[in-house]
Amino acid sequence: MEGCLTPFPEEAQLQKFPERLFATPPRILQGRTPGVTEEIYEEDNKLWKKYISTYKRINKLIGSSRYRNIMDMNAGLGSFAAVLESPISWVMNVVPAISEKNTLGIVYERGLIGIYHDWCEAFSTYPRTYDLIHANGLFSLYQNKCNIEDILLEMDRILRPEGAVIMRDNVEVLNKVRRTVMGMRWKSKLLDHEDGPHIPEKILVSVKKYWVGNEEESGS
């Protein structure tokens, strides 16, 4: 196992939790994450404070005990989880294996948990594990890699009935996603970007409905 561990530099200093959630991670200060600077990190935090404010406005259950197990399918720098500020919830930050930037070390240095995963494959967890799933730019990332339907079916498997999904992506991609989730009996609503209707990025909010087959369906 020692060969799989990346040692933490002795000269690096981490602040105590929760202060370390927003302190600039040492690997950014030391330039050990190509393409991520201190300025980019600060801007990312500001952006997700704005986005989380929107999420809480459209879903007032966010931050409550209703959503205890949360997943961010394309976590980036981990700002979604950091800004969420919910002491009664935990967030699994997933860094897709095909991401251009390897940001999992940043997620760890912020005091968060995370994992690598390829969303063309099943995620190792029990069915109905998560109460809330967040997917930012995930379907654009996986275009021409695997089918949208396969990713959505895996989301449906790990999401509990009456759990929620928030997807942020290009409107063309989300329209394809929306057609599929209608057949999965998810209740969905497409919303404009925070900066207005002319921004091509939109937000698709869905809830997995609780349903059972009727006798006619069971006999067929």
VENJO-V839866 format. One record per residue. N is the residue number from 1. RES is the residue in one letter. PHI is phi in radians with two decimals (* if undefined). PSI is psi in whole degrees, 0 to 359 (* if undefined). NEAR is the number of other ideal C-beta (glycine too) atoms within 10 Angstrom. Layout:
# VENJO-V839866
N_RES_PHI_PSI_NEAR + N_RES_PHI_PSI_NEAR
This chain:
# VENJO-V839866
1_M_*_330_4 + 2_E_-1.05_326_5 + 3_G_-1.20_343_4 + 4_C_-1.62_351_5 + 5_L_-1.61_138_7 + 6_T_-1.70_112_9 + 7_P_-1.14_144_6 + 8_F_-1.42_128_13 + 9_P_-0.98_134_11 + 10_E_-1.09_327_6 + 11_E_-1.38_347_7 + 12_A_-1.36_144_13 + 13_Q_-2.15_130_10 + 14_L_-1.89_136_15 + 15_Q_-1.33_162_13 + 16_K_-1.26_153_8 + 17_F_-1.31_137_10 + 18_P_-1.66_1_13 + 19_E_-1.01_327_10 + 20_R_-1.21_347_17 + 21_L_-1.02_324_18 + 22_F_-2.06_355_15 + 23_A_-1.19_145_17 + 24_T_-1.15_121_17 + 25_P_-1.03_142_25 + 26_P_-0.94_323_17 + 27_R_-1.17_336_19 + 28_I_-1.34_315_21 + 29_L_-1.05_326_15 + 30_Q_-1.58_2_11 + 31_G_1.20_28_10 + 32_R_-1.62_4_14 + 33_T_-2.13_96_21 + 34_P_-0.94_133_9 + 35_G_1.54_359_9 + 36_V_-2.16_112_20 + 37_T_-1.86_172_14 + 38_E_-1.07_322_12 + 39_E_-1.15_318_9 + 40_I_-1.10_320_14 + 41_Y_-1.10_314_20 + 42_E_-1.13_320_13 + 43_E_-1.16_323_12 + 44_D_-1.12_319_19 + 45_N_-1.09_317_18 + 46_K_-1.10_318_11 + 47_L_-1.10_317_13 + 48_W_-1.34_337_21 + 49_K_-1.12_322_14 + 50_K_-1.18_315_12 + 51_Y_-1.18_318_20 + 52_I_-1.12_324_20 + 53_S_-1.04_320_11 + 54_T_-1.14_315_15 + 55_Y_-1.04_319_22 + 56_K_-1.22_333_14 + 57_R_-1.30_322_10 + 58_I_-1.53_343_12 + 59_N_-2.44_96_17 + 60_K_-1.26_354_10 + 61_L_-1.43_346_12 + 62_I_-1.16_128_20 + 63_G_1.70_353_17 + 64_S_-1.71_177_13 + 65_S_-1.25_353_10 + 66_R_-1.13_325_16 + 67_Y_-1.94_91_21 + 68_R_-1.60_318_13 + 69_N_-1.86_116_19 + 70_I_-2.16_145_22 + 71_M_-2.20_136_24 + 72_D_-1.91_109_26 + 73_M_-1.29_341_26 + 74_N_-2.45_79_22 + 75_A_-1.28_336_26 + 76_G_1.04_237_20 + 77_L_-1.52_2_24 + 78_G_1.47_13_28 + 79_S_-1.22_329_28 + 80_F_-0.99_310_24 + 81_A_-1.17_321_28 + 82_A_-1.16_317_23 + 83_V_-1.30_334_21 + 84_L_-0.98_324_22 + 85_E_0.84_54_12 + 86_S_-2.08_103_16 + 87_P_-1.18_347_7 + 88_I_-1.73_5_10 + 89_S_-2.21_160_19 + 90_W_-2.29_148_14 + 91_V_-2.07_127_24 + 92_M_-1.54_111_22 + 93_N_-1.60_115_28 + 94_V_-1.80_126_25 + 95_V_-1.80_110_24 + 96_P_-1.00_141_20 + 97_A_-1.10_339_12 + 98_I_-1.68_7_12 + 99_S_-1.08_144_15 + 100_E_-1.16_326_9 + 101_K_-2.00_134_14 + 102_N_-1.51_99_14 + 103_T_-1.90_6_22 + 104_L_-1.09_324_20 + 105_G_-1.07_324_18 + 106_I_-1.15_317_28 + 107_V_-1.00_314_25 + 108_Y_-1.12_317_18 + 109_E_-1.21_344_21 + 110_R_-1.47_358_24 + 111_G_1.49_20_19 + 112_L_-1.88_166_24 + 113_I_-1.78_154_12 + 114_G_-2.93_175_21 + 115_I_-2.79_154_13 + 116_Y_-1.48_149_12 + 117_H_-2.83_147_16 + 118_D_-1.78_115_14 + 119_W_-1.32_2_23 + 120_C_-1.37_354_15 + 121_E_-2.11_165_11 + 122_A_-1.21_147_13 + 123_F_-1.58_135_18 + 124_S_-1.34_90_8 + 125_T_-2.82_164_14 + 126_Y_-1.25_156_8 + 127_P_-1.06_150_9 + 128_R_1.03_41_15 + 129_T_-1.45_324_15 + 130_Y_-1.86_143_24 + 131_D_-1.61_331_19 + 132_L_-2.52_132_24 + 133_I_-2.13_134_25 + 134_H_-2.06_134_27 + 135_A_-2.37_106_23 + 136_N_-1.83_113_21 + 137_G_1.15_15_17 + 138_L_-1.17_317_23 + 139_F_-1.31_329_22 + 140_S_-1.16_322_14 + 141_L_-1.09_323_18 + 142_Y_-1.72_10_20 + 143_Q_-1.05_136_11 + 144_N_1.17_10_4 + 145_K_-1.81_315_12 + 146_C_-2.79_173_13 + 147_N_-1.30_139_11 + 148_I_-0.97_319_17 + 149_E_-1.05_322_14 + 150_D_-1.15_320_14 + 151_I_-1.17_318_20 + 152_L_-1.15_322_21 + 153_L_-1.15_325_13 + 154_E_-1.20_322_17 + 155_M_-1.08_317_25 + 156_D_-1.10_324_19 + 157_R_-1.16_318_14 + 158_I_-1.59_355_20 + 159_L_-1.67_134_24 + 160_R_-1.31_154_15 + 161_P_-0.99_137_11 + 162_E_1.25_11_12 + 163_G_-1.38_164_24 + 164_A_-2.02_154_24 + 165_V_-2.30_134_24 + 166_I_-2.08_118_22 + 167_M_-2.05_129_26 + 168_R_-2.10_120_23 + 169_D_-2.90_181_23 + 170_N_-1.11_143_15 + 171_V_-1.06_323_17 + 172_E_-1.11_319_10 + 173_V_-1.18_316_22 + 174_L_-1.17_330_22 + 175_N_-1.14_323_13 + 176_K_-1.16_317_14 + 177_V_-1.08_317_24 + 178_R_-1.08_321_18 + 179_R_-1.10_324_11 + 180_T_-1.27_315_15 + 181_V_-1.20_338_22 + 182_M_-1.10_323_12 + 183_G_-1.30_344_9 + 184_M_-1.60_5_15 + 185_R_1.13_35_11 + 186_W_-1.59_140_23 + 187_K_-1.58_121_13 + 188_S_-2.26_155_17 + 189_K_-2.54_130_11 + 190_L_-1.67_127_15 + 191_L_-2.09_152_15 + 192_D_-1.27_159_13 + 193_H_-1.11_156_16 + 194_E_-1.00_330_14 + 195_D_-1.61_9_9 + 196_G_2.11_169_7 + 197_P_-1.24_345_9 + 198_H_-1.48_354_7 + 199_I_-1.41_126_11 + 200_P_-1.14_340_10 + 201_E_-1.37_132_17 + 202_K_-2.21_175_20 + 203_I_-2.15_126_21 + 204_L_-1.92_117_23 + 205_V_-1.85_126_18 + 206_S_-2.30_153_25 + 207_V_-2.25_130_16 + 208_K_-1.37_113_21 + 209_K_-1.26_148_11 + 210_Y_-1.56_122_10 + 211_W_-2.61_156_8 + 212_V_-2.30_154_7 + 213_G_-1.25_147_9 + 214_N_-1.51_177_8 + 215_E_-1.09_325_7 + 216_E_-1.14_319_7 + 217_E_-1.20_323_8 + 218_S_-1.16_328_8 + 219_G_-1.46_346_7 + 220_S_-1.48_*_6
